[in-house]
Amino acid sequence: MQGLTQCEFSYKGDNYKKKVREMSNAWNRTRRMKILAVGSSMTPEYSQWRDQRVNDNIPMSNPETARSLEEHLQVLPSEIEIIKQDFQKRSLELGKKIEQLEEEKMQLGLDVDVQKLEVDKLRKGNNKAEEDLDSLKTDYKKLRRSMRTAGLGKTLEQWRQEIQEEKKKVDQWEKKFQDTRAREVALEKSLLVCQNEKAGLKV
């Protein structure tokens, strides 16, 4: 009653505006309400709720659960935005994969061209080796026939040495021919594998 009595005043005189301003400021202040008595019917949850209330019925904010203004104003992305972002991400990944496959395809094409040139070069070398080998075999046969028909002033030992030398040459060319043939076969297999891989990339 005493507080209400103090609030009563006459709206006249020189100081009435000052009293109105003081009362307004007093009512605008935030004060915590305290429980003077706790009944048996009051639960702990109700007591906690009462502690959090203030004189203008606005609950006090908890600093631990308080959120910033930016968080309150943040707009959650819609389902369409989420789908759009996922599509853009997948499109970017697919573009990178396509670029990688194009680079591999280009590199594979260069490898195939190089191997084709190498195979052609080996084939030409192989043909030349076959011609040289045939020529040596012909010379060897001619030499054997000449040795049987006439000595031509050479001893038997000289003929044997010459025959051995020619035979070594024939053996060397034979080995060279076999090595060249093996390399040619290996390159043809490698070229076939590269062509199959290139065809797979086109598909």
Secondary structure in CASP SS format (residue, H / E / C, confidence):
PFRMAT SS
TARGET T0000
AUTHOR 0000-0000-0000
METHOD secondary structure of the structure
MODEL  1
M C 1.00
Q H 1.00
G H 1.00
L H 1.00
T H 1.00
Q H 1.00
C H 1.00
E C 1.00
F C 1.00
S C 1.00
Y C 1.00
K C 1.00
G C 1.00
D C 1.00
N C 1.00
Y H 1.00
K H 1.00
K H 1.00
K H 1.00
V H 1.00
R H 1.00
E H 1.00
M H 1.00
S H 1.00
N H 1.00
A H 1.00
W H 1.00
N H 1.00
R C 1.00
T C 1.00
R C 1.00
R E 1.00
M C 1.00
K C 1.00
I C 1.00
L C 1.00
A C 1.00
V C 1.00
G C 1.00
S C 1.00
S C 1.00
M C 1.00
T C 1.00
P H 1.00
E H 1.00
Y H 1.00
S H 1.00
Q H 1.00
W H 1.00
R H 1.00
D H 1.00
Q C 1.00
R C 1.00
V E 1.00
N C 1.00
D C 1.00
N C 1.00
I C 1.00
P C 1.00
M C 1.00
S C 1.00
N C 1.00
P C 1.00
E C 1.00
T C 1.00
A C 1.00
R C 1.00
S C 1.00
L H 1.00
E H 1.00
E H 1.00
H H 1.00
L H 1.00
Q C 1.00
V C 1.00
L C 1.00
P C 1.00
S C 1.00
E H 1.00
I H 1.00
E H 1.00
I H 1.00
I H 1.00
K H 1.00
Q H 1.00
D H 1.00
F H 1.00
Q H 1.00
K H 1.00
R H 1.00
S H 1.00
L H 1.00
E H 1.00
L H 1.00
G H 1.00
K H 1.00
K H 1.00
I H 1.00
E H 1.00
Q H 1.00
L H 1.00
E H 1.00
E H 1.00
E H 1.00
K H 1.00
M H 1.00
Q H 1.00
L H 1.00
G H 1.00
L H 1.00
D H 1.00
V H 1.00
D H 1.00
V H 1.00
Q H 1.00
K H 1.00
L H 1.00
E H 1.00
V H 1.00
D H 1.00
K H 1.00
L H 1.00
R H 1.00
K H 1.00
G H 1.00
N H 1.00
N H 1.00
K H 1.00
A H 1.00
E H 1.00
E H 1.00
D H 1.00
L H 1.00
D H 1.00
S H 1.00
L H 1.00
K H 1.00
T H 1.00
D H 1.00
Y H 1.00
K H 1.00
K H 1.00
L H 1.00
R H 1.00
R H 1.00
S H 1.00
M H 1.00
R H 1.00
T H 1.00
A C 1.00
G C 1.00
L C 1.00
G C 1.00
K C 1.00
T C 1.00
L H 1.00
E H 1.00
Q H 1.00
W H 1.00
R H 1.00
Q H 1.00
E H 1.00
I H 1.00
Q H 1.00
E H 1.00
E H 1.00
K H 1.00
K H 1.00
K H 1.00
V H 1.00
D H 1.00
Q H 1.00
W H 1.00
E H 1.00
K H 1.00
K H 1.00
F H 1.00
Q H 1.00
D H 1.00
T H 1.00
R H 1.00
A H 1.00
R H 1.00
E H 1.00
V H 1.00
A H 1.00
L H 1.00
E H 1.00
K H 1.00
S H 1.00
L H 1.00
L H 1.00
V H 1.00
C H 1.00
Q H 1.00
N H 1.00
E H 1.00
K H 1.00
A H 1.00
G H 1.00
L H 1.00
K H 1.00
V C 1.00
END
